Amino acid sequence: MDITNNEEFYTLTINGEEKTLPKMSILNRGLTKLNLSQDGVNSFNYETLSQTYSGDNLPSEDELKTKGVEQLEHETTLPTIEDVKASAKAKLIAGEALTEDEANTIVL
């Protein structure tokens, strides 16, 4: 277990790259990926999560880590706000229709 400044970390491979990430971040993403509630949980680490989780079926730490990595890898495929703004600008200049996300980046 790696503890730094009162935070615990996992070292994981994300999109082929080894990264050290806070356990809380990965556990929460695992819960999100599995559509499980995070209400009232303390996901500092798996032990605190298991003590504060109110559902009946908390997945194992390994399953939450795996699903957390899947969620994080999915998030890295999503366009950034800068990408959406650039796309919106290019479409406006070309006279093309915008997607709803692109239209939402325009400040009137």
Buried (B, 14 or more C-beta within 10 A) or exposed (E): EEEEEEEBBBEBEBEEEEEEBBBBBBBBBBBBBBEBEEEEBEBBBBEBBBEEBEEEEBBEBEEBBBBBBBBBBEEEEEEEEEEBBBBBBEBBEEEEEBEEBBEEBEEE
